[in-house]
Amino acid sequence: MLRDRLAAVALAESGHYRGRVVPDRWLRDPHWRCTHLHVDSGFQRDERGRRVCLIDDCRSPVRLTFPEDVSGPLPAPELRVQRPMTGGSGAGIMRTRPGAKW
């Protein structure tokens, strides 16, 4: 689902994502991604007032996305998770590992 994918990108960027909270820079230069892989700096409202894509009369629902996003498949975010180092003199130090499961 598009909402979940963009939430993962926001989480990877800002370290938190609660409901509608997105990184401030997304709001400074808003871009909108539709469910059919289009990205644009604007949207239109349909007859029910929902935000929809305006590219080539697509009219699919849109979500706020990050400013660098471009049309096409949404790249998977590189999640970084804090994991403790083990053993040696580095005991107790937190190290970031890409893609860690916990």
C-alpha positions as CSV (number, residue, x, y, z in Angstrom):
1,M,0.0,0.0,0.0
2,L,1.3,3.4,-0.9
3,R,0.6,5.0,2.5
4,D,2.7,2.3,4.2
5,R,5.6,2.6,1.8
6,L,5.8,6.4,2.2
7,A,5.5,6.0,6.0
8,A,8.5,3.7,5.9
9,V,10.5,6.4,3.9
10,A,9.5,9.0,6.5
11,L,10.5,6.8,9.3
12,A,13.9,6.0,7.8
13,E,14.5,9.7,7.2
14,S,13.3,11.2,10.5
15,G,13.4,8.4,12.9
16,H,9.7,8.6,13.8
17,Y,6.4,8.5,12.0
18,R,3.1,9.0,13.9
19,G,0.0,9.2,11.8
20,R,0.3,12.2,9.5
21,V,3.6,13.5,10.8
22,V,6.2,13.8,8.0
23,P,9.6,15.4,7.9
24,D,9.3,19.2,7.7
25,R,11.3,19.4,4.4
26,W,8.5,17.4,2.7
27,L,6.1,20.2,3.5
28,R,8.5,23.0,2.3
29,D,8.6,21.5,-1.2
30,P,5.5,19.3,-1.5
31,H,5.3,16.6,-4.1
32,W,2.5,14.1,-4.6
33,R,2.7,10.4,-5.6
34,C,-0.2,8.5,-7.0
35,T,-1.0,4.8,-6.8
36,H,-0.1,4.6,-10.5
37,L,3.6,5.7,-10.0
38,H,3.2,9.3,-11.1
39,V,4.9,12.1,-9.1
40,D,4.0,15.8,-9.5
41,S,4.2,19.0,-7.5
42,G,0.4,19.4,-7.5
43,F,-2.9,17.6,-7.4
44,Q,-6.5,18.2,-8.2
45,R,-9.6,17.6,-6.2
46,D,-12.2,15.1,-7.5
47,E,-16.0,15.6,-7.1
48,R,-15.8,14.2,-3.5
49,G,-13.0,16.6,-2.6
50,R,-10.3,13.9,-2.5
51,R,-6.7,14.6,-3.7
52,V,-6.1,12.9,-7.1
53,C,-3.4,12.8,-9.7
54,L,-3.5,15.4,-12.4
55,I,-1.1,13.7,-14.9
56,D,-2.7,12.7,-18.1
57,D,-6.2,12.5,-16.4
58,C,-5.0,9.6,-14.2
59,R,-7.1,10.7,-11.3
60,S,-5.7,8.1,-8.9
61,P,-5.4,9.0,-5.2
62,V,-2.2,10.8,-4.2
63,R,-0.1,11.0,-1.1
64,L,2.5,13.5,0.0
65,T,6.0,12.2,-0.8
66,F,9.6,13.4,-0.4
67,P,10.8,16.3,-2.6
68,E,13.4,14.2,-4.6
69,D,10.8,11.5,-5.6
70,V,10.3,11.0,-9.3
71,S,7.7,9.0,-11.3
72,G,8.3,5.3,-11.4
73,P,8.6,2.6,-8.8
74,L,9.1,3.9,-5.2
75,P,12.6,3.0,-4.0
76,A,12.7,0.9,-0.8
77,P,14.1,2.9,2.1
78,E,17.4,1.9,3.7
79,L,16.3,1.3,7.2
80,R,18.9,1.8,9.9
81,V,18.4,0.3,13.3
82,Q,20.6,0.8,16.4
83,R,22.1,-2.5,17.6
84,P,24.6,-2.9,20.4
85,M,28.1,-4.0,19.6
86,T,29.2,-7.1,21.3
87,G,32.4,-8.1,23.0
88,G,35.8,-6.4,23.2
89,S,36.3,-2.8,24.1
90,G,33.3,-1.7,22.2
91,A,30.8,-3.3,24.6
92,G,27.8,-1.1,25.2
93,I,28.4,1.1,22.1
94,M,25.5,1.4,19.7
95,R,26.2,0.9,16.0
96,T,23.9,1.5,13.1
97,R,23.5,-1.4,10.8
98,P,21.5,-1.1,7.6
99,G,18.6,-3.5,7.3
100,A,18.9,-4.9,10.8
101,K,15.9,-6.8,12.0
102,W,15.8,-5.4,15.6
